[in-house]
Amino acid sequence: MERAVLRAYQQRRGVHDDVEAAVAARMNRQRVLRRNQRTAAFLIEESVLRNGFGGPAVMRGQCAHLAEVTTWPAVSLGVIPASYAQMFARFSEIAVYGARARDLIATTSPPP
């Protein structure tokens, strides 16, 4: 299923064909999450579930995979309902990324 999603993206956007490398990276991340040594929280917008990317069969597979992932002890998956999308967009405007995010994390982390 990973290949189908990435292949659809690659074809839709006309980007470099690195699907096999991307699939391998995603599978490796999933192995890390399944070990239960780390926890991860993911937040997606409802529109992602409804966009039909890759066609109905791919989306069915993706939704089934997401439903399975929610049962993994190390994963928390949240969905932002479409009715809150505008509010979420405002939050993303004020969010910081990269070096600024790392600086915030470093200054708020408790000392060892």
N, C-alpha and C positions, 0 to 999 in steps of 0.2 A: 504494500500500500504506500509506503514511503516513496518508492520509486515513481509510482503513478502521480502523486502530488507534485514531487519535484520536477518530473518530466513535463507535466502540464504547465507549471510555472515557467520552466525553461523555454517551452515552445511559445507560450503566450507572450513572454517578454523578449524573446529572441536573444537571451543571454548565453554566455559561454556554457558549453555542455560539461559541467562538472558534477552531474547527477550522482555518479557512483561514489565519488569522494564525499558528497553531502550526505548520502544515505549512510555511509560508513560512520561519519561523525555523529549523526543522529542516533544510530544504533548504539554507539559507544556511550552517549549521554544517557540513553535509556537503561543500559546496564548499570551505570552508576546509581541511578534512581532506584533500581530494583534491589540494590544491596542493602537498603535501609540504614546505611551508615550516615547518610545526610538527608536532610529534608529540603523540599523545594516547594515554593508556592507559585502558581501560575494564574494569571488573570487574563481572560480573553473577552472580547465583545461578542454579544449575541450575533451580530452581523456576520462574524466569521463562520458561524455555524450555518448560516443561511445563504452564503454567497454562491454556492454551487460550483466552486472552483474544482475543475477536473471532471465535472459531470456527476450525475446522481450516484453511480456505483462507487466512485472515489469518495464522495461525501458520506455515503453510508458507512464505508470502511473507516473513515476518519472519525465519525461520530461514535462508532462502536469502539474504536481505540480510546477515544477520550473517556467514554463511559468506563472502560476497563481501568484506565489510569487512575480514575477517582477512587478505585478500591485499593490502590497501593498505599501502604502505611506511610511511606515517605513523601507522598505527594498530596498537596492541597490544590484543587483547581476551582477557581471562581469564574462565574460568567456574569458580565455586566449586562443587565437587561437593556434592550434597545431604547426603552423609555428614559434611560439615564445616560445615553451616549453623548448628548451635548454637554452634560455636566462633566463626564469623564474627559471629554476633549479639552475642557477648560483646565482640568488638572494636568493634562499632558503638556499644556502650554507653559506651565510654571515648573514642571519637573526639571531636574538637572541630570545630566548624563556625563559619562566619561570621567575626566579628571575632577570635575566639580563634585560628582557623586562620590568618587573615591575619597576626596577630602572630607566630605560630610561623614562618610562611614568611619574614616580613621579618627575623626575628632569625637565621635560619639561612642566608639567602642570602649568597653571597660578595660582598664589596665590588666595585664596578665597577673 
